[in-house]
């Protein structure tokens, strides 16, 4: 199976964001912080709670994240997370959950091609697209 995985970078709130996404989508979340890595004693105390790697997995969905970056993090509009579901019930639930404290950019509705589609920006500034074949 080929798969595209979305990998998000955060400004120190990766664990909080990934726990939010787990609450919205379900699945198994694994998080490793700087302080949990071998050699963590070499790092300043201020970043020991930063996430080195987080992975949220459910069925065919995989969302990954980190707090570590080499340059200043700028949120742009060039990355979206596409959630493609085979269940109208699930896509409506996920849309509602991820919209909490966020902004709906396109209501979840039946398109001219007959599928459910919608979009939003979550409370962390990430863009989500939703698609469900009817």
Order of alpha helices (4+ residues) and beta strands (2+ residues): beta-alpha-beta-beta-beta-beta-alpha-beta-beta-beta
